[in-house]
Amino acid sequence: MIEGLQIDVKGSELKTMLENRLKYHKDKTKALLGNLEKLTDIEKTMDAEAEAIGKFSNASPRSSLESTIKKHKDQSIYYKFMVDHGVVDETYRLTETDLYKLGIQGRDY
């Protein structure tokens, strides 16, 4: 008899899931870096306009965007390591935390 919910996943399937998470975080990093580049251009324009009318502001979404980029870069490193070191010929028993990390279970569940 099995008590509770036990999820067993083949190593090859787990590797595919990890590769998908790695791709997600790499793609997010790339997109966010593009947004950061656009933000730099916008900030330059806004700074020039503010200077022309004598207004200054230090409010900027830059630090939030930079923090999000770092988070996705760190996650890419984590998933790359997992992809490279998982044993494909084994079966893994996954926990709820594992399902969350694989993007199967959302935070709100």
C-alpha positions as CSV (number, residue, x, y, z in Angstrom):
1,M,0.0,0.0,0.0
2,I,1.3,3.5,-0.9
3,E,0.4,6.2,1.6
4,G,-0.1,9.7,0.2
5,L,0.7,10.9,-3.3
6,Q,3.9,9.4,-4.7
7,I,5.1,10.6,-8.1
8,D,7.8,8.6,-9.8
9,V,9.4,10.0,-12.9
10,K,11.9,8.3,-15.2
11,G,15.3,10.1,-15.3
12,S,14.9,10.7,-19.0
13,E,11.6,12.4,-18.5
14,L,13.0,14.4,-15.6
15,K,15.9,15.6,-17.8
16,T,13.4,16.9,-20.4
17,M,11.5,18.8,-17.7
18,L,14.7,20.3,-16.4
19,E,15.8,21.2,-19.9
20,N,12.5,23.0,-20.4
21,R,12.9,25.0,-17.1
22,L,16.5,25.9,-18.2
23,K,15.2,27.1,-21.5
24,Y,12.4,29.1,-19.8
25,H,14.9,30.9,-17.5
26,K,17.4,31.6,-20.4
27,D,14.6,33.0,-22.6
28,K,13.4,35.2,-19.7
29,T,16.9,36.5,-19.1
30,K,17.3,37.4,-22.7
31,A,13.9,39.1,-22.9
32,L,14.5,41.0,-19.7
33,L,18.0,42.1,-20.8
34,G,16.3,43.5,-23.9
35,N,13.8,45.4,-21.7
36,L,16.7,46.7,-19.7
37,E,18.4,48.0,-22.8
38,K,15.1,49.7,-23.8
39,L,14.8,51.1,-20.3
40,T,18.2,52.7,-20.6
41,D,17.2,54.5,-23.8
42,I,13.9,55.7,-22.1
43,E,15.8,56.9,-19.0
44,K,18.2,58.9,-21.2
45,T,15.3,60.6,-22.9
46,M,13.5,61.2,-19.7
47,D,16.6,62.6,-18.0
48,A,17.2,64.9,-20.9
49,E,13.5,66.1,-20.8
50,A,13.6,66.5,-17.0
51,E,16.8,68.5,-17.1
52,A,15.3,70.7,-19.8
53,I,12.3,71.6,-17.6
54,G,14.3,71.6,-14.3
55,K,12.9,68.4,-12.7
56,F,14.8,65.6,-11.2
57,S,13.6,62.2,-10.1
58,N,15.5,59.2,-8.7
59,A,12.5,56.8,-9.1
60,S,13.4,54.0,-11.5
61,P,12.3,50.4,-12.2
62,R,15.9,49.6,-13.1
63,S,16.8,47.9,-9.8
64,S,13.7,45.7,-9.9
65,L,14.4,44.7,-13.4
66,E,18.1,44.0,-12.6
67,S,17.1,41.8,-9.6
68,T,14.7,39.8,-11.8
69,I,17.4,39.3,-14.4
70,K,19.8,38.0,-11.7
71,K,17.1,35.6,-10.4
72,H,16.6,34.1,-13.8
73,K,20.4,33.9,-14.4
74,D,20.8,32.1,-11.1
75,Q,17.9,29.7,-12.0
76,S,19.6,29.0,-15.3
77,I,22.8,28.0,-13.5
78,Y,20.8,25.7,-11.2
79,Y,18.8,23.9,-14.0
80,K,21.9,23.6,-16.2
81,F,23.7,21.8,-13.3
82,M,20.6,19.5,-12.7
83,V,20.4,18.7,-16.5
84,D,24.1,17.8,-16.6
85,H,24.1,15.7,-13.5
86,G,20.8,13.9,-13.4
87,V,21.0,10.1,-13.8
88,V,18.9,9.3,-16.9
89,D,18.6,5.6,-16.2
90,E,17.0,6.0,-12.8
91,T,13.6,6.7,-11.4
92,Y,13.0,9.8,-9.2
93,R,10.3,10.1,-6.6
94,L,9.2,13.7,-6.6
95,T,7.9,15.8,-3.8
96,E,5.6,18.8,-3.9
97,T,8.6,21.1,-3.8
98,D,10.1,19.2,-6.8
99,L,6.9,19.6,-8.7
100,Y,7.0,23.4,-8.0
101,K,10.6,23.7,-9.1
102,L,9.7,21.9,-12.4
103,G,6.9,24.3,-13.0
104,I,4.2,21.7,-12.7
105,Q,2.7,23.0,-9.6
106,G,2.1,26.7,-9.1
107,R,2.8,28.8,-6.0
108,D,-0.8,29.3,-5.2
109,Y,-1.7,25.6,-5.0
